Amino acid sequence: MTPTRAEIEGLVMDIQQQFLRTPAVRLTLNQIARRVNSSVSLCKAVLRVLVDARVLAETPGGAYARYYPQPVALTRSARASAA
């Protein structure tokens, strides 16, 4: 059965809440599917969108975590022109 738009939106919110409640948590696809009571395939599709939107990041080991942008180091010339 194909999920409705409301079901997908609810799943997006549920998955995001898992990472907002505990910012340092790292979860696998299977753990997320169990926590939100959804299919692995649907969770995988939603997670891909959240990773592409830079809400979540996928670790090299395949776990998902909250995305935190890395600060960009400015070169001397960039610092001088910014001043």
Secondary structure, DSSP 8 states (H G I E B T S, - for coil): ----HHHHHHHHHHHHHHHHHSTT--B-HHHHHHHHT--HHHHHHHHHHHHHTTSEEE-TTS-EEE---------HHHHHHH-
